[in-house]
Amino acid sequence: MSHPKTLFSVLATSALSTLVLVGCYTPAGGFNPGTGRGFVYISTPTRPVTVTLIDTRNQESFFALAIPSGKQLTFKFVEGSGDGARAEPSEMLWEVWDANTQTGSLDNQLICPPASCRRIDVTYRPAPEDHPADPTLLIPPDSAQTWGPNTPAGGPQPLDRPKD
């Protein structure tokens, strides 16, 4: 039988290893913040965000994303991991998640300029900006229905309702 302290230390080590491997991201820097830990930009209805990455050698954008309201763009740069080309020796790993997601895997990749040749431009679109409509919450109105559960007044469910 395992000793409780041993089981706790195994679980704690396992949880910490998972965070290190998967990554922990927040606007404040995540777990153990520091240079190179990643960037998080959250877009809200009152502050919709667009992030553009610029190659400063030619002033051209190599990545731009208008982050949908209620989502976040999370990315980090890995220096020296590009395809070996001298002009673009770095790689950007990125993902769009629901707002306030702190852990996960960055599955998208993009070869990019080195740190000395890139700039992050953040702009804000006109607000307010609505969240995208959730189609599962929309109930199409029945034009012939003037009473019942789908009207503003509410009402009982019909008894002779056909089965799906």
C-alpha positions as CSV (number, residue, x, y, z in Angstrom):
1,M,0.0,0.0,0.0
2,S,1.3,3.5,-1.0
3,H,2.2,6.0,1.6
4,P,-0.1,9.2,1.4
5,K,2.9,11.5,1.1
6,T,4.4,9.4,-1.7
7,L,1.1,9.4,-3.6
8,F,0.7,13.2,-3.1
9,S,4.2,13.9,-4.4
10,V,3.6,11.7,-7.5
11,L,0.4,13.5,-8.2
12,A,2.0,16.9,-7.7
13,T,4.9,16.1,-9.9
14,S,2.6,14.7,-12.6
15,A,0.4,17.9,-12.5
16,L,3.5,20.2,-12.7
17,S,5.0,18.1,-15.6
18,T,1.7,18.4,-17.5
19,L,1.7,22.2,-17.1
20,V,5.3,22.5,-18.3
21,L,4.7,20.3,-21.3
22,V,1.3,21.8,-22.4
23,G,2.0,25.4,-21.4
24,C,0.3,27.8,-19.2
25,Y,-0.7,31.1,-20.8
26,T,-2.4,34.3,-19.3
27,P,-2.1,38.0,-20.2
28,A,0.1,38.3,-17.1
29,G,2.6,35.7,-18.4
30,G,1.2,32.4,-17.0
31,F,2.9,30.1,-14.7
32,N,6.5,31.4,-14.0
33,P,6.3,34.4,-16.3
34,G,9.3,35.5,-18.2
35,T,10.7,36.5,-21.6
36,G,9.7,34.1,-24.3
37,R,6.9,32.5,-22.3
38,G,4.2,33.5,-24.8
39,F,1.7,36.3,-25.6
40,V,-2.1,36.4,-24.9
41,Y,-4.5,38.9,-26.4
42,I,-8.2,38.7,-25.4
43,S,-10.9,40.2,-27.5
44,T,-14.1,41.4,-25.8
45,P,-17.3,43.1,-27.1
46,T,-16.1,46.4,-25.7
47,R,-12.5,46.0,-26.8
48,P,-12.2,43.9,-30.0
49,V,-8.6,43.3,-30.8
50,T,-6.6,42.8,-34.0
51,V,-3.0,41.6,-33.8
52,T,-0.6,42.1,-36.7
53,L,3.0,40.9,-36.8
54,I,5.3,42.9,-38.9
55,D,8.7,42.0,-40.5
56,T,10.6,45.2,-39.8
57,R,13.1,44.5,-42.6
58,N,10.5,45.3,-45.2
59,Q,7.5,46.6,-43.1
60,E,5.3,43.8,-44.4
61,S,2.9,41.9,-42.2
62,F,3.5,38.2,-42.0
63,F,0.5,37.4,-39.7
64,A,-2.7,39.3,-39.0
65,L,-5.8,38.2,-37.1
66,A,-9.0,40.0,-36.1
67,I,-9.7,38.1,-32.9
68,P,-13.4,37.3,-32.6
69,S,-15.1,38.7,-29.5
70,G,-15.0,36.3,-26.6
71,K,-11.8,34.6,-27.9
72,Q,-8.1,34.9,-27.3
73,L,-5.1,34.6,-29.5
74,T,-2.2,32.8,-27.7
75,F,1.2,32.6,-29.4
76,K,4.9,32.2,-28.6
77,F,8.1,32.3,-30.6
78,V,10.7,29.6,-30.6
79,E,14.0,31.0,-31.7
80,G,16.2,29.0,-34.1
81,S,13.5,26.4,-34.8
82,G,12.6,27.5,-38.3
83,D,13.4,25.6,-41.5
84,G,17.1,26.6,-41.4
85,A,16.8,29.5,-43.8
86,R,19.0,32.4,-42.7
87,A,16.3,35.0,-43.3
88,E,13.6,33.2,-41.1
89,P,15.2,31.2,-38.4
90,S,12.3,31.3,-35.9
91,E,9.0,29.7,-35.5
92,M,5.7,31.0,-34.1
93,L,3.3,28.6,-32.5
94,W,-0.2,29.9,-32.1
95,E,-3.8,29.0,-31.3
96,V,-7.2,30.8,-30.9
97,W,-9.1,29.7,-27.8
98,D,-12.1,30.8,-25.8
99,A,-11.3,33.8,-23.7
100,N,-9.4,33.1,-20.4
101,T,-8.1,29.7,-21.4
102,Q,-4.8,29.2,-19.6
103,T,-3.5,25.8,-20.6
104,G,-3.4,24.0,-23.9
105,S,-1.3,23.0,-26.9
106,L,-0.3,25.5,-29.6
107,D,-1.0,23.5,-32.7
108,N,-0.5,26.0,-35.5
109,Q,3.0,26.9,-36.8
110,L,4.4,29.7,-38.8
111,I,8.0,30.3,-39.9
112,C,8.8,33.9,-39.0
113,P,11.6,36.5,-38.8
114,P,14.0,36.5,-35.9
115,A,13.2,38.5,-32.8
116,S,15.3,41.5,-33.9
117,C,13.3,41.8,-37.1
118,R,9.7,41.5,-35.9
119,R,7.1,43.8,-34.3
120,I,3.7,43.1,-32.7
121,D,1.1,45.8,-33.6
122,V,-2.1,45.6,-31.6
123,T,-5.1,47.7,-32.8
124,Y,-8.7,47.9,-31.5
125,R,-11.7,47.7,-33.7
126,P,-14.8,50.0,-33.2
127,A,-16.8,48.8,-30.2
128,P,-19.2,47.5,-29.1
129,E,-18.9,44.3,-31.1
130,D,-21.3,41.5,-30.5
131,H,-20.3,37.9,-29.7
132,P,-21.1,35.6,-32.6
133,A,-24.6,34.3,-32.3
134,D,-24.8,30.8,-30.9
135,P,-27.1,28.9,-33.3
136,T,-28.0,26.3,-30.7
137,L,-29.8,29.1,-28.7
138,L,-31.9,30.4,-31.5
139,I,-35.5,29.1,-31.7
140,P,-37.0,30.1,-35.1
141,P,-40.4,31.8,-34.5
142,D,-43.5,30.2,-35.8
143,S,-45.4,32.9,-37.8
144,A,-48.8,31.2,-37.0
145,Q,-48.0,30.9,-33.3
146,T,-49.4,33.8,-31.3
147,W,-49.3,32.1,-27.9
148,G,-47.2,29.3,-26.3
149,P,-43.8,28.6,-25.0
150,N,-41.9,30.4,-27.8
151,T,-43.6,33.8,-27.5
152,P,-42.6,36.6,-25.1
153,A,-45.7,35.8,-23.0
154,G,-44.8,32.2,-22.6
155,G,-47.3,29.4,-22.3
156,P,-47.8,25.7,-22.0
157,Q,-46.2,23.2,-24.4
158,P,-48.6,21.8,-27.0
159,L,-49.9,18.3,-26.2
160,D,-50.1,17.2,-29.9
161,R,-46.5,18.0,-30.7
162,P,-45.0,15.7,-33.4
163,K,-42.0,13.6,-32.4
164,D,-38.6,14.3,-34.1
